[in-house]
Amino acid sequence: MSVTRKKSLSIIYNGVEAWKDLSPYIEQFSYTDAVDESDKITLSVIDRDLKWAGAWIPQKGDVIMPAIILENWNYENEKMTFNCGSFVVDDFSFSAPPLTGSINGVSAPVNTNFKESGNSRTWEAATIQVIAAELAGKYDLEIVYDADEIPVAKTEQNEQTDSEFLKALCEKYGLGLKVYANRLVIWDYRQYYSKPAIMTLTPSMVSNWGYRSTMQGTYTGAKVSYTDPGTKKSVSVVIGSEERLYKTTQKADCEADARRIGEGAILKANRKETTMQIQLPPKLSLVATENVEISGFGKMDGKYFIQKVSHQIKKNGYNMQVSLSRIPESGIQTNTEQNAETAKNERHGETYIIKKGDTLWNLAQQYYGDPTKCTAIYEANKEEIERAAKKNGKSGSNGGYWIFPGQSIKIP
């Protein structure tokens, strides 16, 4: 005796479980989980009772928390619940007769200023994690930062929403960002590409598929410029090879910063180089930012990164569309490798004369490619720095904050 598979939804609407009342009117539920855009949901309704035109009419800012529930899907008495997250209603439309419509929600903080209000601010001597944590705090979002610490000497937010500014900053350095379930999540594509595949997909598992490979808009290398703090001259750094070179107008703070920016540009552009679209029955473990192995498709086989997963649930069916980008078997040289090679050629142990405008933070960037190592410079010169601070009328240097032109220090 076969067991009947069951699918249903749980929908909490403004804090109230509403699926029992809503289900007779929902023709289709769609949920999109993506890395390059906000997660989205759509409720497609048909309503001959005209409730959605009256007491049920949505309001922008309503909060919807949907979950997908599958029973007996793989074996008897199995029950799986997949929470889609929290969504704010940002658009809805209706037409009649009969009354049909769609209610659209986007994954975002309840405080819509994150995506709607422009702000201006200059950030100095910070890191991406520090900036993200401060912005997340404005909207009561939990911060999940899954990347290396990346120093930012100076960056400006110019009449941009906090969402636009932070996304652009992350993309600049090859990081991904999304808001999910009241969390602000930031990850490093390089690290996520190296994770193991969570599943192997074969032709027998899919309903249909499409494959595309292109060179258009993809690059083998990037050229980024920065101003040498010693000579004040512009220096160009090439990351990767020059066959198809991306030339960015973004200015870097130092060589290490230039390499990060170049890698970020290549990573973003090349996600569309080799892609697959796969439709298959629901597998709830497939989510954006995970990796899968494609096997049995001939030359198309390989390790792929999940860019987007679209769920469509109707009264008579449920399918998933998965968008994949192939992970190159041999990528560009990593920051860690390049910085190690650069460090071999840097001149340490030399004497440096402080100039006007210098800070230990900037000197650590110049010599190490990592401004957080300013403490190493301070500790190696602590007595001299403190002596100069008192000579110039300060009670102390405040951990190396106060340094003065003409002062001689050693770079350890």
C-alpha positions as CSV (number, residue, x, y, z in Angstrom):
1,M,0.0,0.0,0.0
2,S,1.5,3.3,-1.1
3,V,1.7,6.3,1.2
4,T,0.2,9.5,0.0
5,R,2.6,12.4,-0.1
6,K,1.3,15.6,1.4
7,K,2.4,19.2,1.0
8,S,1.1,22.2,2.8
9,L,2.1,25.6,4.1
10,S,2.2,27.4,7.4
11,I,1.7,31.1,7.1
12,I,2.1,33.4,10.0
13,Y,0.6,36.8,9.0
14,N,1.4,39.7,11.4
15,G,2.0,37.2,14.2
16,V,-1.1,35.1,13.6
17,E,-1.2,31.6,12.1
18,A,-3.4,32.2,9.1
19,W,-3.0,29.3,6.7
20,K,-6.3,27.6,7.6
21,D,-8.2,30.7,6.7
22,L,-6.1,31.6,3.6
23,S,-5.6,28.2,2.0
24,P,-9.0,28.1,0.1
25,Y,-8.0,31.3,-1.7
26,I,-4.3,30.6,-2.5
27,E,-3.8,29.3,-6.0
28,Q,0.0,29.4,-5.9
29,F,2.8,30.1,-3.4
30,S,6.3,31.1,-4.8
31,Y,9.5,31.5,-2.8
32,T,12.8,32.5,-4.3
33,D,16.1,32.0,-2.3
34,A,18.9,33.9,-4.1
35,V,22.4,35.2,-3.4
36,D,22.4,38.2,-5.7
37,E,19.0,39.7,-4.6
38,S,16.7,39.7,-1.7
39,D,14.6,36.6,-1.0
40,K,11.0,37.0,-2.3
41,I,7.6,35.4,-1.9
42,T,4.4,35.7,-3.9
43,L,0.9,34.6,-2.8
44,S,-1.3,34.3,-5.9
45,V,-4.9,34.4,-4.9
46,I,-8.4,34.0,-6.4
47,D,-11.2,35.3,-4.2
48,R,-14.9,35.1,-5.3
49,D,-15.9,36.1,-1.8
50,L,-14.1,39.5,-2.2
51,K,-12.4,39.2,1.2
52,W,-9.1,40.4,-0.2
53,A,-10.8,43.6,-1.4
54,G,-12.3,44.2,2.0
55,A,-11.1,43.2,5.5
56,W,-8.2,41.2,4.2
57,I,-6.7,43.8,2.0
58,P,-2.9,43.9,2.7
59,Q,-1.0,46.8,4.0
60,K,2.6,47.6,2.9
61,G,4.8,46.6,5.8
62,D,2.7,43.6,6.8
63,V,5.0,40.8,8.0
64,I,4.6,37.3,6.5
65,M,6.5,34.2,7.9
66,P,5.8,31.2,5.6
67,A,7.0,27.6,6.1
68,I,6.8,24.7,3.6
69,I,5.6,21.4,5.2
70,L,6.1,18.0,3.5
71,E,4.7,14.7,4.8
72,N,5.5,11.1,3.7
73,W,7.8,12.5,1.0
74,N,10.6,10.0,1.3
75,Y,9.1,7.5,3.7
76,E,6.0,6.8,5.8
77,N,5.4,9.2,8.8
78,E,8.1,11.5,7.7
79,K,7.5,15.3,8.3
80,M,9.8,18.0,7.1
81,T,9.3,21.7,7.8
82,F,11.3,24.3,5.9
83,N,11.1,27.9,7.3
84,C,11.4,30.4,4.4
85,G,12.2,33.4,6.6
86,S,10.5,36.7,7.4
87,F,9.1,38.9,4.6
88,V,7.7,42.4,4.5
89,V,4.8,43.1,2.0
90,D,6.1,45.7,-0.4
91,D,3.7,45.3,-3.4
92,F,0.3,43.9,-4.1
93,S,-2.3,44.1,-7.0
94,F,-5.8,42.9,-7.7
95,S,-8.2,42.7,-10.7
96,A,-11.8,41.5,-11.1
97,P,-14.0,39.8,-12.0
98,P,-13.3,37.3,-10.6
99,L,-11.1,38.9,-8.0
100,T,-7.5,37.7,-8.5
101,G,-4.3,39.2,-7.3
102,S,-0.8,38.7,-6.0
103,I,0.8,39.8,-2.7
104,N,4.5,40.1,-2.9
105,G,7.0,40.2,0.0
106,V,10.7,40.8,0.3
107,S,13.2,39.6,2.9
108,A,14.1,42.8,4.8
109,P,14.0,44.3,8.3
110,V,10.6,45.5,9.4
111,N,12.2,48.9,9.5
112,T,12.1,49.6,5.8
113,N,14.6,52.5,6.1
114,F,17.3,49.8,5.4
115,K,16.2,49.8,1.8
116,E,14.4,53.1,1.4
117,S,16.2,56.0,3.1
118,G,19.4,57.5,1.7
119,N,22.2,58.3,4.1
120,S,25.7,59.9,3.9
121,R,28.6,59.0,6.0
122,T,32.4,58.6,5.9
123,W,33.9,55.5,7.4
124,E,37.6,55.6,8.3
125,A,40.0,53.0,9.8
126,A,37.3,50.3,10.0
127,T,36.7,46.8,8.8
128,I,33.8,45.5,6.8
129,Q,32.7,43.4,9.8
130,V,32.6,46.6,12.0
131,I,30.7,48.6,9.4
132,A,28.2,45.7,8.9
133,A,27.7,45.2,12.6
134,E,26.9,48.8,13.2
135,L,24.4,49.0,10.3
136,A,22.8,45.7,11.4
137,G,22.4,47.2,14.9
138,K,20.4,50.1,13.5
139,Y,17.7,47.6,12.4
140,D,17.9,45.1,15.2
141,L,19.4,42.5,12.9
142,E,21.7,39.7,14.1
143,I,25.0,39.9,12.2
144,V,26.4,36.6,10.8
145,Y,29.9,37.4,9.3
146,D,31.5,34.4,7.6
147,A,34.6,35.9,6.1
148,D,38.1,37.0,6.9
149,E,38.6,40.4,8.5
150,I,39.0,43.0,5.7
151,P,40.3,46.4,6.7
152,V,38.9,49.6,5.0
153,A,41.0,52.7,5.4
154,K,38.3,55.0,4.1
155,T,34.9,54.6,2.3
156,E,32.1,57.0,1.7
157,Q,28.3,56.4,1.8
158,N,26.9,59.2,-0.4
159,E,23.1,59.4,-0.3
160,Q,22.8,55.7,-0.5
161,T,20.4,53.5,1.4
162,D,22.3,51.4,4.0
163,S,21.3,48.3,2.0
164,E,22.8,49.7,-1.3
165,F,26.0,50.9,0.4
166,L,26.7,47.7,2.3
167,K,26.0,45.5,-0.7
168,A,28.3,47.5,-2.9
169,L,31.0,47.4,-0.3
170,C,30.7,43.6,0.0
171,E,30.7,43.0,-3.7
172,K,33.8,45.2,-4.1
173,Y,35.7,42.6,-2.0
174,G,34.1,39.4,-3.3
175,L,31.7,39.0,-0.4
176,G,28.0,38.1,-0.6
177,L,25.2,39.6,1.5
178,K,21.6,38.9,2.2
179,V,19.0,39.5,4.8
180,Y,17.3,36.3,6.0
181,A,15.1,35.7,9.1
182,N,16.1,38.9,10.8
183,R,19.8,38.2,10.3
184,L,22.3,40.1,8.1
185,V,24.5,37.4,6.6
186,I,27.8,38.1,4.9
187,W,30.0,35.4,3.4
188,D,33.2,35.1,1.3
189,Y,32.6,33.4,-2.1
190,R,36.2,32.1,-2.2
191,Q,35.6,30.2,1.1
192,Y,32.2,29.0,0.1
193,Y,33.4,27.7,-3.2
194,S,35.8,25.4,-1.3
195,K,33.1,23.8,0.8
196,P,32.2,20.2,-0.1
197,A,29.1,19.4,-2.2
198,I,26.0,18.6,-0.2
199,M,24.5,16.4,-2.9
200,T,25.2,14.8,-6.3
201,L,22.6,15.5,-9.0
202,T,22.2,13.0,-11.8
203,P,19.9,13.1,-14.9
204,S,17.4,10.6,-13.4
205,M,16.8,13.1,-10.5
206,V,15.7,16.1,-12.7
207,S,12.7,16.9,-14.8
208,N,14.5,19.1,-17.3
209,W,17.7,21.1,-17.5
210,G,19.5,23.8,-19.5
211,Y,23.2,24.6,-19.8
212,R,25.0,27.8,-21.0
213,S,28.7,28.7,-21.3
214,T,29.9,32.1,-22.4
215,M,33.0,34.3,-22.5
216,Q,31.0,37.5,-22.8
217,G,31.4,39.7,-19.8
218,T,33.9,37.3,-18.1
219,Y,37.5,37.9,-17.3
220,T,40.8,36.2,-16.7
221,G,42.3,39.1,-14.7
222,A,41.7,42.5,-13.3
223,K,43.7,45.7,-13.2
224,V,43.4,47.9,-10.1
225,S,45.3,51.1,-9.1
226,Y,46.4,52.5,-5.8
227,T,48.5,55.4,-4.6
228,D,51.9,54.5,-3.2
229,P,52.0,56.3,0.2
230,G,55.8,56.8,-0.1
231,T,56.1,58.2,-3.6
232,K,52.5,59.4,-4.0
233,K,52.5,57.9,-7.4
234,S,49.7,55.7,-8.9
235,V,50.6,52.1,-9.1
236,S,48.7,49.4,-11.1
237,V,48.4,45.8,-10.0
238,V,47.2,43.0,-12.3
239,I,45.5,40.1,-10.6
240,G,45.2,36.9,-12.7
241,S,46.2,37.0,-16.4
242,E,45.8,39.7,-19.1
243,E,44.0,37.7,-21.8
244,R,40.6,39.3,-20.9
245,L,41.4,42.1,-18.5
246,Y,38.8,43.9,-16.3
247,K,39.9,47.5,-15.6
248,T,38.1,48.9,-12.6
249,T,37.8,52.6,-11.8
250,Q,37.7,51.8,-8.1
251,K,40.8,53.0,-6.2
252,A,42.5,50.8,-3.6
253,D,44.3,51.8,-0.4
254,C,47.3,49.6,-0.9
255,E,48.6,46.6,-2.9
256,A,46.8,44.1,-0.7
257,D,43.6,46.1,-1.0
258,A,44.0,46.2,-4.8
259,R,44.3,42.5,-4.9
260,R,41.1,42.0,-2.9
261,I,39.2,44.4,-5.1
262,G,40.5,42.7,-8.3
263,E,39.6,39.2,-7.0
264,G,36.1,40.5,-6.1
265,A,35.6,41.9,-9.6
266,I,36.6,38.7,-11.3
267,L,34.5,36.5,-8.9
268,K,31.4,38.6,-9.5
269,A,31.8,38.7,-13.3
270,N,32.7,35.0,-13.8
271,R,29.7,33.6,-11.9
272,K,27.8,33.7,-15.3
273,E,30.6,32.0,-17.3
274,T,29.1,28.5,-17.1
275,T,25.6,28.0,-15.7
276,M,22.9,25.4,-15.5
277,Q,19.2,25.6,-14.8
278,I,17.7,22.4,-13.3
279,Q,14.0,21.7,-12.5
280,L,13.4,18.8,-10.1
281,P,11.0,17.6,-7.4
282,P,11.5,19.3,-4.1
283,K,14.7,18.7,-2.2
284,L,14.7,21.0,0.8
285,S,18.4,20.7,1.5
286,L,19.1,22.6,-1.7
287,V,19.5,26.2,-0.7
288,A,21.5,29.2,-2.1
289,T,25.2,29.4,-1.1
290,E,25.6,25.6,-1.0
291,N,27.5,23.5,-3.6
292,V,26.4,20.4,-5.5
293,E,28.1,17.9,-7.8
294,I,26.7,17.5,-11.3
295,S,27.3,13.9,-12.6
296,G,26.2,12.0,-15.6
297,F,25.8,15.1,-17.9
298,G,29.0,14.5,-19.9
299,K,31.3,17.5,-20.3
300,M,28.9,19.5,-18.1
301,D,29.8,17.5,-15.0
302,G,31.6,19.3,-12.2
303,K,31.1,21.2,-9.0
304,Y,28.5,24.0,-9.0
305,F,27.5,26.8,-6.7
306,I,23.8,27.3,-6.0
307,Q,22.9,30.8,-7.1
308,K,19.2,30.7,-6.7
309,V,16.4,28.2,-5.7
310,S,12.8,29.0,-6.8
311,H,9.9,27.0,-5.2
312,Q,6.5,26.9,-6.8
313,I,3.7,25.2,-4.9
314,K,0.2,24.8,-6.5
315,K,-2.8,22.9,-5.5
316,N,-1.8,20.1,-7.9
317,G,2.0,20.2,-7.8
318,Y,5.3,21.4,-6.4
319,N,8.5,21.8,-8.2
320,M,11.9,23.6,-7.7
321,Q,14.0,25.5,-10.2
322,V,17.7,25.6,-9.3
323,S,20.2,28.0,-10.8
324,L,23.8,26.9,-10.7
325,S,27.2,28.5,-11.6
326,R,30.2,26.2,-12.2
327,I,33.1,26.6,-9.8
328,P,36.4,26.7,-11.7
329,E,38.7,23.9,-10.9
330,S,41.7,26.3,-10.8
331,G,40.8,29.8,-9.8
332,I,42.9,32.9,-9.6
333,Q,45.7,33.1,-7.0
334,T,44.2,33.8,-3.6
335,N,44.9,36.7,-1.4
336,T,46.7,34.5,1.1
337,E,49.1,33.2,-1.5
338,Q,49.7,36.6,-3.0
339,N,50.1,38.4,0.3
340,A,52.6,35.7,1.4
341,E,54.6,36.3,-1.8
342,T,54.4,40.1,-1.4
343,A,55.6,39.8,2.2
344,K,58.8,38.1,1.0
345,N,59.7,41.1,-1.0
346,E,58.7,43.8,1.5
347,R,61.5,45.6,3.4
348,H,61.1,45.2,7.1
349,G,63.3,46.2,9.9
350,E,64.0,49.6,8.4
351,T,63.9,53.0,10.0
352,Y,60.9,55.2,9.0
353,I,60.6,58.9,9.6
354,I,57.0,60.0,10.4
355,K,55.5,62.4,7.9
356,K,52.5,64.7,8.3
357,G,49.3,62.8,8.0
358,D,50.8,59.4,8.9
359,T,49.1,57.0,11.2
360,L,50.3,53.7,12.5
361,W,47.2,52.2,10.9
362,N,48.2,53.4,7.4
363,L,51.8,52.4,8.0
364,A,50.7,48.9,8.8
365,Q,48.7,48.9,5.6
366,Q,51.8,50.0,3.7
367,Y,54.2,47.5,5.1
368,Y,52.0,44.5,5.9
369,G,48.9,44.9,3.8
370,D,47.0,44.6,7.1
371,P,46.3,47.8,9.1
372,T,45.3,45.8,12.2
373,K,49.0,45.0,12.7
374,C,49.6,48.7,13.7
375,T,49.8,47.3,17.3
376,A,53.0,45.5,16.3
377,I,54.6,48.8,15.2
378,Y,53.5,50.5,18.4
379,E,54.8,47.7,20.7
380,A,58.2,47.8,18.9
381,N,58.5,51.6,19.3
382,K,56.4,52.1,22.5
383,E,59.1,54.0,24.5
384,E,59.9,56.4,21.7
385,I,56.2,57.0,20.8
386,E,55.3,57.7,24.5
387,R,58.3,59.9,25.0
388,A,57.4,62.0,21.9
389,A,53.8,62.3,23.0
390,K,54.8,63.7,26.4
391,K,57.3,66.0,24.7
392,N,54.4,67.4,22.6
393,G,52.2,68.1,25.6
394,K,50.1,64.9,25.7
395,S,49.7,62.7,28.7
396,G,50.4,59.7,26.5
397,S,50.1,58.5,22.9
398,N,46.7,56.7,23.5
399,G,48.2,53.5,22.2
400,G,50.0,55.1,19.3
401,Y,47.2,57.4,18.2
402,W,49.4,60.5,18.7
403,I,52.5,60.4,16.5
404,F,54.4,63.4,15.2
405,P,56.3,64.4,12.0
406,G,60.0,63.9,12.3
407,Q,59.7,61.1,14.7
408,S,61.9,58.1,13.9
409,I,60.5,54.5,14.3
410,K,61.5,51.0,13.4
411,I,59.3,48.8,11.2
412,P,59.5,45.3,12.9
